[in-house]
Amino acid sequence: MIFKKEDKIIFFGDSITWAGKLKEDGEGAPANHPFGNGFVTLLNSYFTIHYPELNLRLINKGIGGNRASDLLQRIDQDVIAHKPNWMFMMIGVNDAWRQFDSGQIKEFLIPDSEYKKNIELIVQKALGNGIGVILGSPFVVDKNKKDPLRAKLDTYNNILKEIATKYDLRYVDIQSRFDKVLNKIHSYVMTNDRIHLNFTGHMIIMEEILAAIKK
């Protein structure tokens, strides 16, 4: 386990991280659903039961619709200002998605190099402030690699792997795990739109994060 006693971990991302949280600050009493109905809540419950002595502090800083450029703009306020020990970041599905559902908006038609630059700037800023970084792969719950959205996300995940290697970061390959699960169950068991998940899908993310932090 890489987390230590009293560590503070921020989960930085889009609607998949947000998961309908009811408190904007992303933390608080569990009865108030501060972490949303997703993997952050599941992780908090897991740590509370299995590692109560660590007294970990989780903060959900996901915002629906965000792209990598949005995270870069708000990292000072939503991450660095909190002085966390760790940041788990999963971002990219909206960078890819907007290029297909909002193609008339030229600002959304970013080259892969811009996505890479934004991710690397976020990583550099976090590391420069003494924050450990864990990168999670954006995903689509679909094994068809010829699907344009899947192909774009595969490109992004190759970029993330390169950055993880360059900066010696832990990389959580969530896309590969979904691919394996899809050999056994249909995507509709986990999601209605291939992106936004129910608790079954969020449990997969939780399990992959746990596997990565226990290495």
Disulfide bonds with the S-S distance in Angstrom:
none
